[in-house]
Amino acid sequence: MANPASADTINNDAERVRAFLTAMEARQLPDAQALLAPGAVMQFPEAPPMYRLSDLVAWAKTRYRHVRKTFHAFDTMVTDNRSVVVCHGELSVVWLDGSTFYGVRFIDRFELTGGLITRQDVWNDLALIRR
């Protein structure tokens, strides 16, 4: 049976995920990197698994200029050896041609061990509205 999760663990892991996403949005890559475990994997729609933030940024540059996230909620589950944080909300996108789109749904799922992100899985509706 899993140990009851403390409110501190749940809140801290959700805040780590929020800090990671905020750093990525601002392209503060050293701050984001500090929240990743060695060997962390990031999986985005229509992309191979990525293991380096520089690969993620290079991939994103071929799709859009900027994405901003509006968070609706963070949900956290904690087991004996890891946490899972799921956040969802809406994306605001500036495409490569400068046009914009708002209200794109997203869900990000993170796994954390020892307070560091080991996995990120991303689902969104960008492919449905991509130009």
C-alpha positions as CSV (number, residue, x, y, z in Angstrom):
1,M,0.0,0.0,0.0
2,A,1.3,3.4,-0.9
3,N,2.1,5.9,1.8
4,P,-0.3,8.8,2.1
5,A,1.2,11.7,0.1
6,S,1.9,14.8,2.1
7,A,0.4,18.1,0.9
8,D,3.9,19.5,0.7
9,T,5.0,16.8,-1.7
10,I,2.0,17.3,-3.9
11,N,2.3,21.1,-3.9
12,N,6.1,21.0,-4.4
13,D,6.0,18.7,-7.4
14,A,3.2,20.7,-9.0
15,E,5.2,23.9,-8.5
16,R,8.3,22.3,-10.0
17,V,6.3,21.4,-13.1
18,R,4.9,24.9,-13.3
19,A,8.4,26.4,-12.8
20,F,9.7,24.1,-15.6
21,L,7.0,25.1,-18.0
22,T,7.4,28.8,-17.2
23,A,11.2,28.6,-17.7
24,M,10.6,26.8,-21.1
25,E,8.1,29.5,-22.2
26,A,10.7,32.2,-21.4
27,R,13.5,30.1,-23.0
28,Q,15.4,30.2,-19.7
29,L,16.9,26.8,-20.5
30,P,19.4,26.6,-17.6
31,D,16.5,27.0,-15.2
32,A,14.4,24.4,-17.0
33,Q,17.4,22.0,-17.2
34,A,17.9,22.2,-13.4
35,L,14.4,20.6,-13.0
36,L,15.1,17.6,-15.3
37,A,16.6,14.4,-14.2
38,P,19.5,12.9,-16.2
39,G,18.0,11.0,-19.1
40,A,14.6,12.7,-18.9
41,V,12.5,12.1,-22.0
42,M,10.1,14.6,-23.6
43,Q,7.4,13.3,-26.0
44,F,5.4,15.7,-28.1
45,P,2.8,15.0,-30.8
46,E,4.3,14.3,-34.2
47,A,7.9,14.2,-32.8
48,P,10.4,11.6,-31.8
49,P,11.3,11.3,-28.1
50,M,13.6,14.1,-27.2
51,Y,16.3,14.0,-24.4
52,R,17.8,17.5,-24.6
53,L,16.1,20.8,-24.3
54,S,18.1,22.1,-27.3
55,D,16.5,19.4,-29.4
56,L,13.0,20.4,-28.2
57,V,13.7,24.1,-29.0
58,A,15.1,23.3,-32.4
59,W,12.0,21.1,-33.2
60,A,9.6,23.8,-32.0
61,K,11.3,26.5,-34.1
62,T,10.1,24.6,-37.2
63,R,6.5,24.8,-36.1
64,Y,5.8,28.1,-34.4
65,R,7.4,31.3,-33.1
66,H,5.9,31.2,-29.6
67,V,3.5,29.3,-27.4
68,R,2.0,30.6,-24.2
69,K,0.1,28.4,-21.8
70,T,-2.9,29.3,-19.7
71,F,-3.3,26.7,-16.9
72,H,-6.7,25.5,-15.8
73,A,-5.6,22.9,-13.3
74,F,-2.7,20.8,-11.9
75,D,-3.4,17.3,-10.5
76,T,-0.8,15.3,-8.6
77,M,-0.6,11.6,-7.6
78,V,2.2,10.4,-5.4
79,T,3.3,6.8,-4.9
80,D,6.2,5.4,-2.9
81,N,8.9,6.3,-5.4
82,R,7.5,8.9,-7.8
83,S,4.9,11.6,-8.5
84,V,2.8,12.1,-11.5
85,V,1.6,15.7,-12.3
86,V,-1.0,16.4,-15.0
87,C,-1.7,19.9,-16.0
88,H,-4.2,21.1,-18.6
89,G,-5.4,24.3,-20.1
90,E,-5.2,26.3,-23.3
91,L,-2.4,27.4,-25.6
92,S,-2.0,30.7,-27.4
93,V,0.2,30.2,-30.5
94,V,2.1,32.6,-32.8
95,W,2.7,30.8,-36.0
96,L,5.8,31.2,-38.2
97,D,4.0,33.6,-40.4
98,G,3.1,35.8,-37.5
99,S,-0.6,34.9,-37.3
100,T,-2.1,33.9,-34.0
101,F,-4.5,31.3,-32.6
102,Y,-6.0,31.0,-29.1
103,G,-7.8,28.4,-27.1
104,V,-5.9,25.3,-28.2
105,R,-6.5,22.6,-25.7
106,F,-3.5,20.8,-24.1
107,I,-2.7,18.2,-21.5
108,D,0.9,17.7,-20.2
109,R,1.7,14.7,-18.0
110,F,4.9,14.6,-16.0
111,E,6.7,11.9,-14.0
112,L,9.0,13.1,-11.2
113,T,11.4,11.1,-9.0
114,G,13.2,12.8,-6.2
115,G,11.7,16.1,-7.2
116,L,13.2,16.0,-10.7
117,I,11.2,15.5,-14.0
118,T,12.0,12.1,-15.6
119,R,9.3,12.2,-18.3
120,Q,7.0,14.6,-20.1
121,D,4.2,13.5,-22.4
122,V,2.3,16.2,-24.3
123,W,-1.1,16.1,-26.0
124,N,-2.7,19.1,-27.7
125,D,-4.9,20.1,-30.6
126,L,-2.2,22.0,-32.5
127,A,-2.3,19.6,-35.4
128,L,-6.1,20.3,-35.9
129,I,-5.5,24.0,-36.4
130,R,-1.9,24.1,-37.7
131,R,-1.3,26.3,-40.8
